[in-house]
Amino acid sequence: MKRLITTIVVTLSLVTGAYADQFKERAKEIQKLYNQGIIAMKTGKMDTAKTSFSRILKLQPGHGPAKYQLSRLAVVGQDFKLQQRKAKFKTTKLKEVDFHEATLTEVIEALNVMSKEATDKKWSPNLIIQDPKGRLKGKEINLKMSNVPVAAVLQYVMDMTGGIIQYDEYATVIRSK
């Protein structure tokens, strides 16, 4: 009887140890997938993030953090695209800007063309003006600068005209304050 009890205890210990090892491995895999998903989200790879979080839920269906991150993917993806778009304004440099008594419409059209040329036609800021009350009309813009980011030129133009910039996913809208 003692021998039987000893055998049962040893067997249960071995089985329990094996399950504990499996549990630890699954927990490591889940943590690895979660970290990969977060990194993918931060770098704009939303499909990779979705795959990582979905795999977690297959391993552990009730994993709250993975469910939460999956629910945020659409919003985070939009924010990431918008941040990338804004960054383009800071990294695209214009060799020379020279406006004398120019209207806002002329400046915006020129900046669209100059930005395209500066990026070998790979990017355009898609600047548009929305000014239904005409508050931005009639203001002359005089600006001469060299080797300057599009963002800086736009900010100077906004300061001169009293306009504000709204960055959207596909266009950059100029409005009056």
N, CA, C and O of each residue as an XYZ file, in Angstrom:
708
protein
N       0.810     -1.183      0.000
C       0.000      0.000      0.000
C       0.865      1.263      0.000
O       0.600      2.227     -0.717
N       1.947      1.216      0.863
C       2.843      2.358      0.893
C       3.488      2.565     -0.465
O       3.671      3.691     -0.928
N       3.820      1.466     -1.076
C       4.467      1.532     -2.388
C       3.517      2.124     -3.430
O       3.943      2.909     -4.278
N       2.263      1.763     -3.375
C       1.254      2.275     -4.296
C       1.081      3.782     -4.105
O       1.021      4.540     -5.073
N       1.003      4.196     -2.860
C       0.852      5.624     -2.565
C       2.080      6.383     -3.045
O       1.945      7.460     -3.624
N       3.256      5.853     -2.822
C       4.494      6.491     -3.266
C       4.508      6.599     -4.787
O       4.891      7.638     -5.325
N       4.103      5.559     -5.479
C       4.058      5.564     -6.937
C       3.065      6.618     -7.433
O       3.355      7.347     -8.382
N       1.926      6.697     -6.810
C       0.914      7.691     -7.204
C       1.446      9.100     -6.981
O       1.283      9.960     -7.847
N       2.065      9.350     -5.860
C       2.604     10.683     -5.542
C       3.691     11.066     -6.547
O       3.706     12.197     -7.034
N       4.585     10.156     -6.859
C       5.663     10.435     -7.822
C       5.079     10.703     -9.203
O       5.496     11.637     -9.889
N       4.118      9.888     -9.607
C       3.482     10.062    -10.914
C       2.788     11.414    -10.996
O       2.941     12.134    -11.983
N       2.026     11.761     -9.962
C       1.340     13.062     -9.939
C       2.341     14.215     -9.972
O       2.093     15.228    -10.626
N       3.440     14.076     -9.295
C       4.473     15.118     -9.290
C       5.050     15.307    -10.685
O       5.245     16.434    -11.140
N       5.321     14.196    -11.359
C       5.879     14.278    -12.716
C       4.887     14.915    -13.685
O       5.251     15.771    -14.492
N       3.629     14.486    -13.594
C       2.590     15.017    -14.472
C       2.395     16.509    -14.202
O       2.317     17.312    -15.132
N       2.318     16.869    -12.929
C       2.131     18.270    -12.559
C       3.315     19.104    -13.038
O       3.127     20.216    -13.531
N       4.514     18.585    -12.902
C       5.718     19.289    -13.366
C       5.686     19.499    -14.869
O       6.068     20.561    -15.359
N       5.229     18.487    -15.606
C       5.141     18.605    -17.067
C       4.134     19.683    -17.458
O       4.389     20.485    -18.357
N       2.973     19.695    -16.767
C       1.963     20.725    -17.056
C       2.480     22.114    -16.704
O       2.198     23.083    -17.409
N       3.229     22.211    -15.621
C       3.790     23.507    -15.218
C       4.765     24.015    -16.279
O       4.789     25.203    -16.601
N       5.565     23.098    -16.814
C       6.503     23.491    -17.871
C       5.756     23.964    -19.123
O       6.140     24.953    -19.747
N       4.690     23.248    -19.481
C       3.876     23.655    -20.635
C       3.250     25.028    -20.394
O       3.216     25.866    -21.295
N       2.766     25.251    -19.199
C       2.151     26.528    -18.843
C       3.172     27.666    -18.962
O       2.864     28.736    -19.487
N       4.382     27.423    -18.470
C       5.443     28.437    -18.536
C       5.800     28.744    -19.986
O       5.988     29.905    -20.352
N       5.893     27.712    -20.804
C       6.226     27.907    -22.219
C       5.128     28.695    -22.936
O       5.413     29.579    -23.744
N       3.877     28.366    -22.635
C       2.759     29.084    -23.245
C       2.772     30.547    -22.796
O       2.536     31.446    -23.603
N       3.045     30.783    -21.529
C       3.105     32.157    -21.014
C       4.227     32.944    -21.695
O       4.054     34.120    -22.017
N       5.371     32.300    -21.913
C       6.486     32.959    -22.615
C       6.099     33.287    -24.051
O       6.392     34.375    -24.548
N       5.441     32.345    -24.712
C       5.008     32.550    -26.098
C       4.004     33.704    -26.186
O       4.078     34.538    -27.088
N       3.076     33.737    -25.247
C       2.074     34.811    -25.226
C       2.757     36.164    -25.011
O       2.424     37.140    -25.684
N       3.696     36.223    -24.090
C       4.402     37.489    -23.828
C       5.210     37.928    -25.049
O       5.254     39.112    -25.382
N       5.844     36.967    -25.709
C       6.619     37.265    -26.918
C       5.697     37.820    -28.016
O       6.019     38.821    -28.657
N       4.561     37.168    -28.223
C       3.606     37.625    -29.234
C       3.047     39.005    -28.885
O       2.862     39.842    -29.769
N       2.784     39.240    -27.619
C       2.256     40.529    -27.185
C       3.275     41.639    -27.470
O       2.930     42.691    -28.007
N       4.524     41.386    -27.104
C       5.582     42.378    -27.359
C       5.731     42.639    -28.862
O       5.893     43.786    -29.280
N       5.677     41.582    -29.666
C       5.760     41.746    -31.124
C       4.597     42.586    -31.638
O       4.776     43.430    -32.516
N       3.407     42.355    -31.092
C       2.231     43.118    -31.502
C       2.357     44.594    -31.168
O       2.012     45.452    -31.980
N       2.847     44.887    -29.986
C       3.020     46.285    -29.562
C       4.058     46.982    -30.446
O       3.846     48.114    -30.882
N       5.167     46.314    -30.707
C       6.207     46.893    -31.567
C       5.659     47.116    -32.977
O       5.924     48.144    -33.600
N       4.902     46.155    -33.465
C       4.306     46.294    -34.802
C       3.364     47.495    -34.851
O       3.357     48.238    -35.833
N       2.573     47.687    -33.805
C       1.662     48.842    -33.763
C       2.453     50.150    -33.786
O       2.094     51.091    -34.493
N       3.518     50.196    -33.014
C       4.312     51.430    -32.921
C       5.023     51.761    -34.227
O       5.343     52.920    -34.489
N       5.269     50.749    -35.039
C       5.954     50.975    -36.310
C       5.001     50.990    -37.498
O       5.428     51.027    -38.652
N       3.708     50.959    -37.202
C       2.709     51.081    -38.260
C       2.387     49.810    -39.016
O       1.732     49.862    -40.057
N       2.830     48.675    -38.517
C       2.569     47.388    -39.180
C       1.330     46.759    -38.548
O       1.419     45.811    -37.767
N       0.183     47.309    -38.905
C      -1.070     46.914    -38.260
C      -1.468     45.468    -38.572
O      -2.071     44.806    -37.728
N      -1.144     44.973    -39.758
C      -1.468     43.575    -40.091
C      -0.671     42.611    -39.220
O      -1.200     41.602    -38.756
N       0.603     42.926    -39.001
C       1.454     42.095    -38.153
C       0.939     42.128    -36.718
O       0.890     41.097    -36.046
N       0.558     43.309    -36.253
C       0.030     43.449    -34.898
C      -1.245     42.622    -34.743
O      -1.426     41.929    -33.742
N      -2.117     42.699    -35.728
C      -3.381     41.952    -35.676
C      -3.110     40.445    -35.602
O      -3.760     39.726    -34.843
N      -2.150     39.980    -36.394
C      -1.797     38.559    -36.384
C      -1.280     38.145    -35.010
O      -1.675     37.102    -34.488
N      -0.404     38.948    -34.423
C       0.161     38.619    -33.106
C      -0.923     38.530    -32.042
O      -0.979     37.560    -31.286
N      -1.789     39.548    -31.981
C      -2.835     39.555    -30.955
C      -3.855     38.441    -31.186
O      -4.370     37.867    -30.226
N      -4.146     38.137    -32.428
C      -5.084     37.042    -32.729
C      -4.498     35.695    -32.316
O      -5.217     34.835    -31.807
N      -3.201     35.508    -32.530
C      -2.552     34.253    -32.120
C      -2.597     34.095    -30.600
O      -2.763     32.989    -30.087
N      -2.446     35.214    -29.889
C      -2.544     35.162    -28.424
C      -3.920     34.647    -28.018
O      -4.047     33.799    -27.135
N      -4.951     35.179    -28.682
C      -6.312     34.783    -28.316
C      -6.617     33.323    -28.657
O      -7.505     32.717    -28.057
N      -5.887     32.766    -29.611
C      -6.039     31.329    -29.881
C      -5.405     30.517    -28.759
O      -5.906     29.458    -28.383
N      -4.294     31.028    -28.227
C      -3.623     30.328    -27.128
C      -4.353     30.532    -25.800
O      -4.429     29.623    -24.973
N      -4.884     31.737    -25.612
C      -5.578     32.074    -24.369
C      -6.747     32.998    -24.699
O      -6.588     34.218    -24.702
N      -7.910     32.433    -24.976
C      -9.063     33.216    -25.448
C      -9.481     34.377    -24.547
O     -10.041     35.353    -25.046
N      -9.237     34.310    -23.275
C      -9.654     35.386    -22.373
C      -8.583     36.435    -22.119
O      -8.711     37.214    -21.174
N      -7.542     36.481    -22.921
C      -6.426     37.418    -22.686
C      -6.895     38.855    -22.931
O      -6.997     39.305    -24.072
N      -7.175     39.561    -21.837
C      -7.720     40.921    -21.904
C      -6.853     41.926    -22.644
O      -7.367     42.649    -23.497
N      -5.548     42.001    -22.352
C      -4.707     42.978    -23.051
C      -4.691     42.780    -24.574
O      -4.681     43.757    -25.322
N      -4.690     41.536    -25.032
C      -4.702     41.280    -26.483
C      -6.031     41.725    -27.085
O      -6.057     42.302    -28.172
N      -7.128     41.463    -26.388
C      -8.441     41.913    -26.861
C      -8.476     43.435    -26.962
O      -8.967     43.997    -27.941
N      -7.951     44.081    -25.942
C      -7.930     45.552    -25.915
C      -7.112     46.115    -27.081
O      -7.549     47.040    -27.765
N      -5.930     45.553    -27.299
C      -5.068     46.060    -28.381
C      -5.716     45.825    -29.734
O      -5.613     46.678    -30.615
N      -6.377     44.701    -29.923
C      -7.087     44.447    -31.177
C      -8.178     45.492    -31.415
O      -8.403     45.919    -32.548
N      -8.844     45.893    -30.350
C      -9.914     46.887    -30.499
C      -9.362     48.266    -30.843
O     -10.082     49.094    -31.401
N      -8.116     48.522    -30.524
C      -7.492     49.824    -30.767
C      -6.805     49.931    -32.128
O      -6.424     51.028    -32.536
N      -6.641     48.827    -32.827
C      -5.837     48.827    -34.054
C      -6.280     49.864    -35.087
O      -5.433     50.546    -35.663
N      -7.555     49.996    -35.329
C      -8.030     50.933    -36.357
C      -7.660     52.368    -35.996
O      -7.185     53.126    -36.841
N      -7.879     52.729    -34.743
C      -7.574     54.094    -34.307
C      -6.062     54.344    -34.328
O      -5.605     55.381    -34.808
N      -5.312     53.409    -33.817
C      -3.859     53.557    -33.784
C      -3.309     53.631    -35.210
O      -2.389     54.401    -35.483
N      -3.870     52.836    -36.111
C      -3.431     52.867    -37.509
C      -3.667     54.228    -38.134
O      -2.803     54.744    -38.844
N      -4.833     54.819    -37.879
C      -5.137     56.167    -38.392
C      -4.161     57.179    -37.814
O      -3.622     58.009    -38.546
N      -3.926     57.116    -36.498
C      -3.002     58.045    -35.850
C      -1.601     57.901    -36.418
O      -0.907     58.895    -36.631
N      -1.187     56.664    -36.664
C       0.148     56.435    -37.196
C       0.291     57.062    -38.578
O       1.294     57.716    -38.865
N      -0.711     56.862    -39.434
C      -0.668     57.447    -40.774
C      -0.611     58.966    -40.711
O       0.108     59.602    -41.482
N      -1.364     59.536    -39.799
C      -1.380     60.984    -39.643
C      -0.021     61.493    -39.152
O       0.466     62.520    -39.624
N       0.583     60.782    -38.216
C       1.903     61.172    -37.712
C       2.970     61.065    -38.814
O       3.866     61.904    -38.907
N       2.857     60.024    -39.639
C       3.788     59.883    -40.756
C       3.628     61.050    -41.721
O       4.608     61.598    -42.226
N       2.391     61.413    -41.966
C       2.099     62.524    -42.875
C       2.683     63.828    -42.329
O       3.312     64.586    -43.066
N       2.474     64.083    -41.047
C       3.024     65.298    -40.425
C       4.547     65.300    -40.479
O       5.168     66.339    -40.700
N       5.137     64.136    -40.278
C       6.595     64.036    -40.307
C       7.153     64.398    -41.680
O       8.241     64.966    -41.780
N       6.414     64.074    -42.733
C       6.844     64.407    -44.088
C       7.010     65.913    -44.254
O       7.905     66.362    -44.969
N       6.152     66.697    -43.598
C       6.243     68.153    -43.673
C       7.540     68.655    -43.036
O       8.096     69.667    -43.461
N       8.011     67.946    -42.025
C       9.233     68.352    -41.328
C      10.489     67.876    -42.038
O      11.537     68.515    -41.946
N      10.389     66.753    -42.749
C      11.587     66.194    -43.385
C      11.762     66.623    -44.845
O      12.857     66.504    -45.394
N      10.710     67.114    -45.469
C      10.814     67.561    -46.866
C      11.314     68.999    -46.869
O      10.633     69.916    -46.410
N      12.517     69.169    -47.397
C      13.120     70.508    -47.418
C      13.018     71.114    -48.810
O      13.212     70.444    -49.824
N      12.713     72.387    -48.821
C      12.629     73.144    -50.064
C      13.916     73.942    -50.219
O      14.353     74.613    -49.284
N      14.524     73.869    -51.404
C      15.799     74.547    -51.638
C      15.662     76.055    -51.478
O      16.466     76.707    -50.813
N      14.625     76.585    -52.105
C      14.443     78.034    -52.014
C      12.965     78.392    -52.100
O      12.219     77.863    -52.924
N      12.572     79.303    -51.226
C      11.213     79.830    -51.214
C      11.344     81.334    -51.377
O      12.062     81.983    -50.616
N      10.652     81.891    -52.367
C      10.749     83.330    -52.618
C       9.381     83.846    -53.079
O       9.037     83.779    -54.259
N       8.622     84.357    -52.124
C       7.300     84.904    -52.424
C       7.317     86.415    -52.207
O       7.752     86.890    -51.158
N       6.844     87.168    -53.201
C       6.738     88.630    -53.086
C       5.320     89.035    -53.444
O       4.858     88.814    -54.563
N       4.639     89.627    -52.482
C       3.262     90.080    -52.669
C       2.374     88.975    -53.253
O       1.543     89.225    -54.126
N       2.564     87.776    -52.764
C       1.793     86.629    -53.247
C       0.526     86.461    -52.411
O       0.487     86.822    -51.235
N      -0.494     85.911    -53.035
C      -1.722     85.586    -52.305
C      -1.556     84.217    -51.657
O      -0.656     83.455    -52.010
N      -2.425     83.920    -50.716
C      -2.373     82.606    -50.064
C      -2.586     81.496    -51.088
O      -1.918     80.463    -51.031
N      -3.507     81.701    -52.015
C      -3.768     80.691    -53.045
C      -2.517     80.436    -53.880
O      -2.199     79.285    -54.181
N      -1.811     81.488    -54.253
C      -0.586     81.325    -55.043
C       0.482     80.578    -54.243
O       1.168     79.706    -54.775
N       0.614     80.922    -52.977
C       1.612     80.270    -52.123
C       1.288     78.786    -51.960
O       2.180     77.943    -52.055
N       0.025     78.464    -51.718
C      -0.385     77.072    -51.520
C      -0.138     76.254    -52.784
O       0.372     75.136    -52.718
N      -0.499     76.811    -53.926
C      -0.255     76.112    -55.192
C       1.241     75.895    -55.402
O       1.660     74.816    -55.820
N       2.043     76.914    -55.114
C       3.494     76.798    -55.279
C       4.075     75.753    -54.319
O       4.938     74.968    -54.712
N       3.617     75.738    -53.079
C       4.130     74.764    -52.106
C       3.779     73.334    -52.504
O       4.581     72.424    -52.296
N       2.602     73.127    -53.067
C       2.240     71.790    -53.556
C       3.226     71.343    -54.634
O       3.716     70.214    -54.608
N       3.515     72.248    -55.592
C       4.429     71.921    -56.701
C       5.853     71.737    -56.186
O       6.519     70.765    -56.544
N       6.325     72.655    -55.352
C       7.705     72.593    -54.851
C       7.935     71.341    -53.996
O       9.015     70.751    -54.037
N       6.933     70.945    -53.234
C       7.064     69.742    -52.398
C       7.170     68.496    -53.263
O       7.964     67.599    -52.978
N       6.370     68.444    -54.315
C       6.445     67.307    -55.240
C       7.830     67.225    -55.869
O       8.421     66.149    -55.958
N       8.338     68.376    -56.304
C       9.662     68.405    -56.930
C      10.753     68.008    -55.937
O      11.694     67.305    -56.303
N      10.636     68.449    -54.692
C      11.643     68.146    -53.671
C      11.696     66.662    -53.332
O      12.710     66.177    -52.830
N      10.616     65.940    -53.601
C      10.567     64.499    -53.292
C      10.518     63.651    -54.556
O      10.077     62.502    -54.515
N      10.966     64.207    -55.673
C      10.943     63.497    -56.954
C       9.559     62.938    -57.272
O       9.425     61.805    -57.734
N       8.548     63.738    -57.022
C       7.139     63.418    -57.303
C       6.609     62.238    -56.498
O       5.649     61.586    -56.908
N       7.242     61.959    -55.336
C       6.786     60.849    -54.494
C       5.777     61.303    -53.440
O       5.058     60.482    -52.871
N       5.724     62.613    -53.181
C       4.839     63.097    -52.117
C       4.365     64.505    -52.418
O       5.113     65.334    -52.936
N       3.131     64.756    -52.089
C       2.573     66.106    -52.177
C       1.802     66.373    -50.897
O       1.121     65.480    -50.393
N       1.896     67.583    -50.362
C       1.167     67.876    -49.127
C      -0.338     67.996    -49.330
O      -1.093     68.010    -48.358
N      -0.789     68.084    -50.597
C      -2.221     68.231    -50.888
C      -2.835     69.349    -50.056
O      -3.823     69.154    -49.349
N      -2.231     70.508    -50.157
C      -2.714     71.673    -49.417
C      -3.975     72.224    -50.068
O      -4.026     72.416    -51.283
N      -4.983     72.474    -49.254
C      -6.210     73.088    -49.750
C      -6.631     74.192    -48.780
O      -6.297     74.162    -47.596
N      -7.360     75.152    -49.303
C      -7.842     76.259    -48.478
C      -9.345     76.123    -48.303
O     -10.081     75.945    -49.274
N      -9.790     76.208    -47.067
C     -11.223     76.266    -46.770
C     -11.456     77.571    -46.010
O     -11.182     77.675    -44.815
N     -11.965     78.554    -46.732
C     -12.162     79.885    -46.161
C     -13.478     80.475    -46.663
O     -13.471     81.438    -47.430
N     -14.612     79.904    -46.236
C     -15.905     80.348    -46.769
C     -16.230     81.814    -46.466
O     -16.980     82.441    -47.215
N     -15.689     82.362    -45.399
C     -15.984     83.759    -45.054
C     -14.957     84.734    -45.624
O     -15.084     85.944    -45.432
N     -13.950     84.227    -46.317
C     -12.964     85.079    -46.973
C     -12.020     85.810    -46.044
O     -11.485     86.855    -46.415
N     -11.802     85.298    -44.861
C     -10.917     85.957    -43.889
C      -9.439     85.897    -44.282
O      -8.640     86.716    -43.828
N      -9.083     84.938    -45.115
C      -7.676     84.789    -45.509
C      -7.339     85.510    -46.816
O      -6.175     85.576    -47.210
N      -8.343     86.041    -47.473
C      -8.128     86.720    -48.765
C      -7.537     88.106    -48.561
O      -7.722     88.741    -47.523
N      -6.824     88.550    -49.581
C      -6.316     89.918    -49.584
C      -5.073     90.141    -48.744
O      -4.630     91.281    -48.602
N      -4.518     89.124    -48.202
C      -3.302     89.269    -47.392
C      -2.094     88.920    -48.249
O      -2.038     87.851    -48.856
N      -1.144     89.821    -48.292
C       0.060     89.589    -49.084
C       1.084     88.808    -48.284
O       1.266     89.014    -47.084
N       1.739     87.914    -48.984
C       2.767     87.097    -48.345
C       4.103     87.422    -48.987
O       4.272     87.316    -50.202
N       5.056     87.824    -48.141
C       6.422     88.096    -48.563
C       7.324     87.207    -47.722
O       7.399     87.348    -46.502
N       7.997     86.302    -48.388
C       8.806     85.330    -47.654
C       9.948     84.849    -48.536
O       9.730     84.424    -49.670
N      11.146     84.916    -48.017
C      12.321     84.430    -48.744
C      13.145     83.585    -47.777
O      13.618     84.073    -46.750
N      13.307     82.301    -48.127
C      14.030     81.367    -47.263
C      14.765     80.340    -48.124
O      14.418     80.122    -49.285
N      15.786     79.715    -47.535
C      16.530     78.668    -48.235
C      16.675     77.439    -47.344
O      16.788     77.546    -46.123
N      16.667     76.264    -47.986
C      16.850     74.982    -47.285
C      15.981     74.896    -46.029
O      16.483     74.791    -44.910
N      14.701     74.943    -46.239
C      13.770     75.001    -45.114
C      12.693     73.917    -45.273
O      12.233     73.663    -46.386
N      12.291     73.282    -44.171
C      11.223     72.276    -44.248
C       9.888     72.911    -44.628
O       9.627     74.072    -44.313
N       9.061     72.145    -45.296
C       7.734     72.605    -45.686
C       6.956     73.054    -44.445
O       6.218     74.037    -44.507
N       7.111     72.351    -43.328
C       6.396     72.701    -42.096
C       6.722     74.116    -41.644
O       5.834     74.851    -41.210
N       7.981     74.501    -41.740
C       8.381     75.849    -41.309
C       7.793     76.915    -42.224
O       7.303     77.941    -41.755
N       7.842     76.669    -43.534
C       7.277     77.625    -44.484
C       5.786     77.798    -44.209
O       5.283     78.920    -44.158
N       5.096     76.695    -44.036
C       3.656     76.758    -43.758
C       3.363     77.538    -42.483
O       2.421     78.329    -42.438
N       4.160     77.319    -41.460
C       3.916     78.024    -40.203
C       4.124     79.527    -40.363
O       3.349     80.319    -39.825
N       5.161     79.926    -41.095
C       5.369     81.356    -41.346
C       4.198     81.943    -42.133
O       3.735     83.046    -41.843
N       3.729     81.202    -43.123
C       2.595     81.671    -43.935
C       1.346     81.789    -43.067
O       0.584     82.745    -43.208
N       1.130     80.825    -42.169
C      -0.037     80.888    -41.283
C       0.066     82.095    -40.347
O      -0.932     82.767    -40.087
N       1.256     82.364    -39.848
C       1.454     83.521    -38.973
C       1.162     84.829    -39.708
O       0.613     85.764    -39.124
N       1.524     84.891    -40.973
C       1.299     86.104    -41.769
C      -0.162     86.311    -42.145
O      -0.617     87.446    -42.286
N      -0.892     85.220    -42.307
C      -2.272     85.323    -42.799
C      -3.330     85.139    -41.712
O      -4.503     85.440    -41.933
N      -2.925     84.649    -40.546
C      -3.906     84.365    -39.502
C      -4.629     83.053    -39.729
O      -5.755     82.865    -39.269
N      -3.985     82.157    -40.433
C      -4.584     80.861    -40.704
C      -4.120     79.792    -39.733
O      -3.175     79.987    -38.968
N      -4.804     78.662    -39.779
C      -4.396     77.494    -38.994
C      -4.327     76.289    -39.931
O      -4.949     76.270    -40.993
N      -3.564     75.297    -39.516
C      -3.364     74.095    -40.328
C      -4.067     72.921    -39.657
O      -3.941     72.715    -38.450
N      -4.806     72.158    -40.451
C      -5.403     70.918    -39.961
C      -4.913     69.794    -40.853
O      -5.162     69.793    -42.058
N      -4.217     68.839    -40.261
C      -3.689     67.708    -41.004
C      -4.729     66.597    -41.030
O      -5.167     66.123    -39.982
N      -5.117     66.190    -42.215
C      -6.003     65.053    -42.395
C      -5.195     63.944    -43.056
O      -4.041     64.146    -43.433
N      -5.802     62.782    -43.194
C      -5.075     61.644    -43.760
C      -4.615     61.895    -45.193
O      -3.512     61.496    -45.567
N      -5.455     62.554    -45.999
C      -5.122     62.717    -47.410
C      -4.904     64.163    -47.838
O      -4.446     64.409    -48.954
N      -5.221     65.114    -46.983
C      -5.073     66.518    -47.350
C      -4.660     67.315    -46.132
O      -4.794     66.867    -44.993
N      -4.152     68.510    -46.400
C      -3.798     69.442    -45.343
C      -4.642     70.683    -45.583
O      -4.526     71.342    -46.616
N      -5.481     70.984    -44.626
C      -6.483     72.030    -44.804
C      -6.020     73.311    -44.103
O      -5.612     73.296    -42.942
N      -6.098     74.419    -44.850
C      -5.785     75.743    -44.304
C      -7.114     76.436    -44.036
O      -7.959     76.544    -44.925
N      -7.292     76.904    -42.810
C      -8.526     77.573    -42.406
C      -8.174     78.863    -41.674
O      -7.043     79.053    -41.225
N      -9.166     79.745    -41.564
C      -8.949     80.940    -40.747
C      -9.170     80.586    -39.282
O      -9.887     79.640    -38.956
N      -8.540     81.363    -38.410
C      -8.658     81.109    -36.971
C     -10.050     81.416    -36.484
O     -10.337     81.262    -35.297
